[in-house]
Amino acid sequence: MKPYIEWSKEELEAELARLRKEFKAFQNKALSLNMARGKPSVEQLNLSMGMMDVLSSADDLTCEDGADCRNYGILDGIAEAKDLLAAMMEVPAENIIIYGNSSLNIMYDTISRSMTHGVMGSTPWCKLDKVKFLCPVPGYDRHFAITEHFGIEMINVPMTETGPDMDMVEKLVSEDDSIKGIWCVPKYSNPQGYSYSAETVRRFARLNPKASDFRIYWDNAYCVHHLYDDHQDYLIEILTECRRAGNPDMVYKFSSTSKISFPGSGIAALAASSNNLDEIRRQMTIQTIGHDKVNQLRHVRFFKNFEGIRRHMRLHADILRPKFEAVDEILTRELGGLGIGEWTKPCGGYFISFDSMDGCAKAIVRECKKLGVVMTSAGATFPYGIDPRDRNIRIAPSYPCLEDLISATQLFALCVKGVSIKKILGMELTPHS
């Protein structure tokens, strides 16, 4: 099929008239579907229900070292939980702190500590005239919300299929000491599903920032979230590379079991150098006596070891894979060759990134909502909610059942067509009626 841009005005108007009939059919279905967040489905949550049975009132809740998980203490996590998440995060257990249920909370706390107390003896950020962060785009809206909350200026850095534009990153951090960090989702990135190449990771490790308190915020949220056994992205380990490059303190690495066990009831961890962790522990002693050790023990006894996590994630993949493939199949069938959209085809993670024609994303999302399908807000994948080209839309296939997802994706493709034709014809991008 030839691109819409090559169609005559008469052909486009005829196509728009045909599409209006399809819009009417969807209106009659009265859909009510939400694809705004990357939430696990009910079927995925059910995979972890056995965790509810691994501890009972009759069980011994002591750790291997004899500590009682019911009581105070063990500030940075029980040894068994450190071993489990260290294996998942590919770092030594001595470089891990186990927190509560949310890696996002760890990131917030890390920024907050930097604002009030600085980083390893540096000036607290709140006392500086300007603090800036680099933000690969499109990226994760909740990362950007944290830095915006603290009044940190965010600088867009374009993402490529191998990671952020490293020429830009290297130049900016070497010249500007007000740049204190960069947000990264290095594996199956949110929302594109790209994974950083080995060269990109090594260039990160070899950065020469002007600010001594510059840190890489390495959110490896999808480290085990593969869709395929035989086709998986590989990510080299950033802490190791930073040590080799002589920058052992330059990275904070985050992960959690939020999309492995139960979102909101998992366990989260921070991995970093000994110097970083020593400072963080000193500050943690003021904040808490220890996190939920019973939940840590519950996770250890359910998964047992890293191989148990990998087996569990294959079950997740069996549920997610048909959904990702259905979205790609529908978009290819409905939009392929029309020149009105491009999308990623990740082999892991939780999202598909769709780029419409410039100036169309908000209208497409608005159109979908009017017909009963809620998408992530257009612009959410950029700092301050502003996509300069108004084209990126994050598709979250995980939560709806397959039948609903198929309907939602068909509707999405229909909205992309309708809005794109209006754009080409110079019409106002208002919802169909």
C-alpha positions in Angstrom: 0.0 0.0 0.0 1.4 3.4 -0.9 1.9 6.1 1.8 -1.0 8.4 2.5 1.1 11.4 1.6 1.0 10.1 -2.0 -2.8 9.8 -2.1 -4.9 12.3 -3.9 -7.2 14.6 -1.9 -10.2 12.8 -3.2 -8.8 9.4 -2.2 -8.0 10.7 1.3 -11.5 12.2 1.7 -13.0 8.9 0.6 -10.8 7.0 3.0 -11.8 9.3 5.9 -15.5 8.8 5.1 -15.0 5.0 5.3 -13.1 5.3 8.6 -16.0 7.3 10.1 -18.2 4.2 9.7 -15.6 2.2 11.6 -15.5 4.8 14.3 -19.2 4.5 14.6 -18.9 0.8 15.1 -16.4 1.2 17.9 -18.7 3.8 19.5 -21.5 1.2 19.6 -19.1 -1.3 21.4 -18.9 1.1 24.3 -15.3 0.0 25.1 -13.8 0.8 28.5 -10.2 -0.2 28.5 -7.2 1.2 30.3 -3.7 0.9 28.7 -2.2 3.9 30.5 0.3 2.1 32.8 2.5 -1.0 32.5 0.6 -3.0 35.1 0.9 -6.8 35.3 -2.3 -8.6 34.4 -4.4 -10.7 36.8 -2.9 -13.9 35.2 0.6 -12.6 35.9 -0.2 -11.7 39.5 -1.7 -15.2 40.0 1.8 -16.7 39.3 3.0 -15.4 42.6 0.1 -16.5 44.8 2.1 -19.3 46.2 4.2 -16.7 48.0 1.2 -16.3 50.3 1.7 -19.9 51.5 5.5 -20.1 52.1 5.2 -18.5 55.6 2.7 -19.3 58.3 2.4 -18.8 62.1 4.0 -22.2 62.6 7.1 -21.4 60.6 10.6 -20.5 61.9 11.2 -16.9 60.8 14.9 -16.7 61.6 17.5 -16.1 59.0 20.4 -18.4 58.2 22.6 -16.3 60.6 20.0 -16.7 63.4 18.5 -13.2 63.2 14.7 -13.0 64.0 13.0 -11.4 61.0 10.0 -10.4 63.2 12.2 -8.0 65.2 14.1 -4.8 64.7 17.5 -4.7 63.1 19.5 -5.6 59.9 19.4 -2.1 58.4 20.5 -3.1 54.9 18.6 -6.4 54.4 18.9 -10.0 55.4 21.8 -11.9 53.8 19.6 -14.3 51.9 17.7 -11.5 50.2 21.0 -9.8 49.3 22.3 -13.0 47.7 19.0 -13.4 45.7 18.9 -9.9 44.3 22.7 -9.6 43.9 22.5 -12.6 41.5 19.6 -11.0 39.6 21.5 -7.6 39.4 24.8 -9.3 38.6 26.8 -7.7 41.5 28.5 -9.0 44.6 26.2 -9.2 47.6 28.4 -6.8 49.6 27.5 -4.1 47.1 23.7 -4.4 47.8 21.3 -2.7 50.1 17.8 -4.2 50.3 15.1 -1.6 50.9 11.3 -1.8 51.0 8.9 -2.5 48.2 9.8 0.2 45.6 12.9 1.1 43.6 11.2 4.3 42.6 11.1 5.2 46.3 14.9 4.5 46.5 15.5 6.9 43.6 13.4 9.6 45.3 15.3 9.2 48.5 18.6 9.3 46.7 17.7 12.6 45.0 16.3 13.9 48.3 19.5 13.1 50.2 21.6 14.7 47.5 19.5 17.9 47.7 19.7 18.2 51.5 23.2 16.7 52.3 25.1 16.5 49.1 27.0 13.5 47.7 30.1 12.2 49.6 31.0 15.6 51.0 29.9 17.8 48.1 27.8 20.9 48.5 24.1 20.0 49.0 22.3 20.6 45.8 19.7 22.8 47.5 22.5 25.4 48.2 23.5 25.6 44.5 22.1 28.1 42.0 21.4 25.5 39.4 21.1 21.7 39.3 20.5 19.9 36.1 19.8 16.3 35.0 20.1 14.6 31.6 17.0 12.8 30.5 17.1 10.3 27.6 13.9 10.7 25.6 11.5 9.2 25.2 11.8 8.0 28.7 10.1 7.1 32.0 7.6 9.7 33.2 8.1 8.9 36.9 11.8 9.5 36.7 11.1 13.0 35.2 8.5 13.6 37.9 11.1 13.2 40.7 13.6 15.6 39.2 10.8 18.1 38.4 9.5 17.8 41.9 12.8 19.0 43.3 13.1 21.8 40.9 15.9 20.2 38.9 16.3 21.4 35.3 15.9 18.6 32.8 17.8 18.4 29.5 16.5 16.2 26.7 19.0 13.7 25.3 17.8 11.7 22.2 17.6 7.9 22.5 19.0 5.7 19.8 18.7 1.9 19.3 22.0 1.5 21.1 21.2 3.9 24.0 21.4 7.7 24.6 23.3 9.9 22.2 26.6 9.5 24.0 28.4 12.2 22.0 25.9 14.7 23.6 26.1 13.1 27.0 30.0 13.2 27.1 30.1 16.8 25.9 27.5 18.1 28.3 28.8 16.4 31.5 32.4 17.4 30.8 31.5 21.0 30.3 28.9 21.8 32.9 29.4 21.1 36.6 25.7 21.8 37.4 24.8 18.6 35.6 24.5 16.1 38.5 23.0 13.0 37.0 21.4 11.1 34.2 18.3 8.9 34.2 18.9 5.5 32.5 16.7 2.5 31.8 19.4 0.5 30.2 17.7 -2.8 29.4 14.4 -3.0 27.5 14.1 0.7 28.0 10.8 2.4 28.9 9.1 3.0 26.5 11.1 1.9 23.4 12.3 -1.5 24.6 15.9 -0.7 23.5 18.9 -2.1 25.3 22.2 -0.2 25.6 25.0 -1.6 23.6 28.3 -2.7 25.1 30.0 0.3 23.7 27.4 2.6 25.2 27.8 1.1 28.7 31.6 1.4 28.4 31.3 5.1 27.4 29.1 5.7 30.4 31.8 4.1 32.6 34.5 6.3 31.0 32.6 9.6 31.5 34.7 12.4 32.8 32.1 14.7 34.4 33.0 18.2 35.5 30.9 17.7 38.7 32.6 15.4 41.2 29.1 14.5 42.5 27.7 13.4 39.1 25.9 10.1 39.3 24.4 7.7 36.8 21.0 6.6 37.9 20.9 3.1 36.4 17.3 1.8 36.7 17.7 -1.8 35.5 14.0 -2.4 36.1 13.6 -5.0 33.3 16.8 -7.0 33.9 15.1 -10.4 33.7 12.0 -9.4 31.7 12.6 -11.3 28.5 9.8 -12.2 26.1 11.8 -15.0 24.4 14.1 -17.8 25.5 16.1 -17.8 22.3 16.3 -14.1 21.6 17.3 -12.0 24.6 19.2 -8.7 24.9 22.5 -8.8 26.8 23.6 -5.9 29.0 27.2 -5.6 30.3 27.4 -4.8 34.0 27.9 -1.1 34.8 29.4 -1.3 38.2 32.2 -3.6 36.9 32.8 -1.3 34.0 33.0 1.8 36.2 35.6 0.1 38.4 37.6 -0.8 35.4 37.5 2.8 34.2 38.6 4.2 37.5 35.1 5.6 38.3 33.8 3.1 40.9 31.6 5.7 42.7 29.9 7.1 39.6 26.8 4.9 39.4 23.7 4.0 41.5 22.1 0.8 40.2 18.4 0.1 41.1 16.1 -2.9 40.7 13.2 -4.6 42.3 10.8 -7.5 42.1 7.8 -5.2 41.4 6.9 -6.9 38.1 8.3 -10.2 39.2 6.2 -10.9 42.4 3.7 -8.4 43.5 3.8 -4.7 42.5 3.7 -2.7 45.8 4.6 -5.8 47.8 8.0 -6.8 46.3 11.5 -6.0 47.5 13.8 -3.4 46.0 17.5 -2.9 46.0 20.3 -0.4 45.4 23.7 -1.6 44.2 26.7 0.8 44.4 30.3 1.1 45.4 31.4 0.6 49.0 32.0 4.4 49.4 28.5 5.2 48.2 26.9 2.5 50.3 28.8 3.5 53.5 27.4 7.1 53.2 23.9 5.9 52.4 23.9 3.5 55.4 24.9 6.3 57.7 22.0 8.4 56.5 19.6 5.4 56.6 20.2 4.9 60.3 18.3 8.2 60.9 15.5 7.2 58.5 14.8 3.6 59.6 15.8 0.7 61.8 15.2 -1.7 59.0 12.8 -2.6 56.2 10.3 -5.5 56.0 12.5 -8.5 56.7 9.5 -10.9 56.8 8.7 -9.9 53.2 12.4 -10.4 52.3 12.3 -13.9 53.8 9.0 -14.6 52.0 10.6 -13.8 48.6 13.7 -15.9 49.4 11.7 -19.0 50.4 9.4 -18.6 47.4 12.1 -18.2 44.7 14.9 -20.0 46.6 17.6 -18.7 44.2 18.1 -16.8 40.9 17.2 -19.9 38.9 13.8 -19.8 40.6 13.4 -16.2 39.4 14.3 -17.2 35.9 11.8 -20.0 35.8 9.2 -17.7 37.2 9.9 -15.1 34.5 9.5 -17.6 31.7 5.9 -18.0 32.9 5.4 -14.2 32.8 6.8 -14.3 29.2 4.3 -16.9 28.2 1.5 -14.5 29.1 3.1 -11.3 27.7 4.6 -12.6 24.5 1.2 -13.2 22.6 0.1 -9.7 23.6 3.2 -8.0 22.2 3.0 -10.1 19.1 -0.7 -9.2 18.6 0.0 -5.5 18.8 2.8 -5.8 16.3 0.7 -7.9 13.9 -2.2 -5.5 14.0 -0.1 -2.4 13.5 1.8 -4.0 10.7 -1.4 -5.1 9.0 -3.3 -1.8 9.5 -0.6 0.8 9.2 2.3 -0.9 7.3 3.3 1.1 4.2 1.1 4.1 5.0 4.0 6.2 6.2 2.0 7.5 9.2 3.7 5.7 12.1 6.7 3.7 13.3 6.9 1.4 16.3 9.4 -0.6 18.2 9.4 -4.4 18.4 11.2 -5.2 21.7 12.1 -8.6 22.8 11.6 -7.8 26.5 10.3 -5.2 28.9 6.7 -3.8 29.2 6.2 -1.3 26.5 6.0 -0.6 22.7 6.9 2.9 21.6 4.9 4.4 18.7 5.9 7.5 16.8 3.1 9.1 14.7 3.4 11.9 12.2 4.6 15.1 13.9 1.8 17.0 15.6 -0.6 14.0 15.9 0.1 12.2 19.1 -2.2 14.2 21.4 -5.0 14.0 18.9 -4.6 10.3 18.6 -4.7 9.7 22.4 -7.6 12.1 22.7 -9.5 10.2 19.9 -8.8 6.8 21.6 -10.1 8.1 25.0 -13.3 9.4 23.4 -13.9 5.9 22.1 -13.2 4.1 25.3 -9.5 3.3 25.4 -7.2 5.2 27.8 -3.6 5.5 26.7 -0.6 7.0 28.4 -0.9 10.8 27.9 0.9 12.0 24.9 4.0 13.9 26.0 4.4 11.8 29.2 7.6 10.2 27.9 9.3 13.7 27.9 10.3 16.0 30.7 7.6 18.4 31.8 5.1 16.4 29.6 6.3 18.3 26.5 7.1 16.2 23.4 8.6 18.9 21.1 7.3 17.0 18.0 4.1 15.7 19.5 4.5 12.3 18.1 5.5 9.7 20.8 2.9 7.4 22.3 3.6 4.6 24.8 1.7 1.4 24.3 1.3 -0.8 27.4 0.1 -4.2 26.3 0.4 -6.1 29.6 -2.8 -5.4 31.6 -5.8 -6.1 29.3 -6.7 -9.6 28.4 -5.7 -10.6 24.8 -9.2 -10.2 23.4 -9.5 -6.6 24.8 -6.0 -5.8 23.7 -6.8 -6.8 20.2 -9.8 -4.5 20.2 -7.9 -1.6 21.7 -5.0 -2.0 19.2 -7.5 -2.1 16.3 -9.1 1.1 17.6 -5.7 2.7 18.1 -4.7 2.0 14.5 -8.0 3.4 13.3 -7.4 6.6 15.3 -3.9 6.9 13.8 -5.3 6.7 10.3 -8.1 9.2 10.9 -5.9 11.8 12.6 -3.1 11.4 10.0 -5.5 11.9 7.1 -6.8 15.1 8.8 -3.2 16.2 9.3 -2.4 15.7 5.6 -5.5 17.5 4.5 -4.9 20.4 6.8 -8.1 19.8 8.8 -8.5 20.5 12.5 -7.5 17.6 14.6 -10.7 17.2 16.6 -12.3 13.9 17.7 -14.7 12.2 15.3 -18.4 12.4 16.1 
